[in-house]
Amino acid sequence: MSRSPRLVAVSNRVGPVKGAAAAGGLAVALVGALRERGGIWFGWSGRTVGAGKARLHTEKADGITLATIDLSQHDYDGYYNGFSNNCLWPLLHFRIDLIKFERAQLETYWSVNRRFAQSLAKLLRPDDLVWVHDFHLLPLAEELRRQRMRQRIGFFLHTPFPPTEILSTLPVHESLTRALFAYDLIGFQTEDDLARFRDHVVRACGGRARGEKVSAFGREIRVGAFPIGIDVDQFKRYAFTAPGNKEYARMRKVLRGRDQFIGVDRLDYSKGLLRRMDAFGRYLESHPRAHGKVILLQVAPVSRGSIESYRNFRQELDREAARVNGRFARFDWTPVHYLNRALPRRTLAGLYRASRVGIVTPMRDGMNLVAMEYLAAQDAANPGVLVLSRFAGAAQYLREALLVNPYDGEETAEAMHLAREMTLQERRRRHEALMRRLEAHNVDRWRRDFVNALADAPAWLKATRKKS
Ligand code: ADQ
């Protein structure tokens, strides 16, 4: 048994342990870290039950304890669909126009966080390191402190952090920011997100920010940028061994020499799918020689389908894809292939590999793992080209991609053209540089850097005493 402190990961959903590799990104990273330290993964069970019937379940899998609690339908609606996805998600992606703020939902959000804290507190040991993930759980540390928990607690935000002017539109921004100061370490995806957090603390909360130390509300905490990455070797393997290899060969056969552009995104308005369709239409408009020779494969599984803004968005996208096809299709060529389905990761890897261009054009994104997966799946001897939005966190690291402003349809269309025409030499030069960056920022480094920084953060009691 390792002598280092035990790690306790907390996220809205608890991912599979056995099939973690298949589930991808976060599950792989967390399971690796939890196995190393014999830890607990805590979160919602994914089940909704009658009010008063919620239970804590624990099970062991591969040396990791999975601890989950149920939620009532009312709690799920208020906490998950309501405040998390109808208010915080658009806010964090700079979409004030889509925010639906309801005090009753905020209360449910907070009470679910309290319930999480009460159940989790019973499982914690004094020297555990607690690592909380994402915007569903902003007040969790504050609620754990109420339960007299003194452990080191870190928080990682997977989404962007918005400018203070946007955040301040949320009526309760101050109590949420105050709650963040119950953590000992807060991690962001990029330096820009970190800078916006610092700015918010100074300008909206009267706090101070000096390097990695930020203070406000009578407490000093540590902050940092910890860019998430992927397991590069694993994804390469997926693309070049069965069944990914087989999917690749099958796709090539189906394509019959045509070039494929690929987009893979949850069906979410932040991913820029509407403007991407429009840009592809513009590309076809201005490059008639591409007709019959290029297709756009857009894989977009339905996400958060019970929320109205998502349903509306899906209808608009259906219309936009149909518009481009209606305008340009011929009896022997359909330019847009559009699937609303999740695919196994190995299949995805084969499809990425078979695609000449990867199109990743979110309007705003915390990082974007698809951009990295596309690169890792390329054949280094004859790689495809990544077209990447400047507003994805990944653009701060993947500088050799063709960077575009997704609000500029003409620029995006032109990048599609440049990507398809790029010489082999140029493609290889860019791909080589990008792979070096991917390897430097792989997912192991992300979780090691975060967990080490959390272990080094001053303990709760010490930090509080110093202030008083
Ligand atoms: P997401 O918004 O979900 O993640 P992203 O980073 O692109 O966005 O990750 C999506 C993952 O889902 C990828 O691993 C991708 O392969 C997978 N996926 C997408 N479509 C799929 C399909 N049709 N079938 C199977 N798998 C599919 C949030 C933030 C991001 C941040 C990540 C990680 O919004 O900004 O990069 O967390 O921190």
Boltz pocket constraint, residues with backbone or C-beta under 6 A from the ligand:
constraints:
  - pocket:
      binder: B
      contacts: [[A, 23], [A, 24], [A, 25], [A, 158], [A, 159], [A, 228], [A, 264], [A, 265], [A, 266], [A, 299], [A, 300], [A, 301], [A, 341], [A, 342], [A, 343], [A, 344], [A, 345], [A, 348], [A, 365], [A, 366], [A, 367], [A, 368], [A, 369], [A, 370], [A, 371], [A, 373]]
      max_distance: 6.0
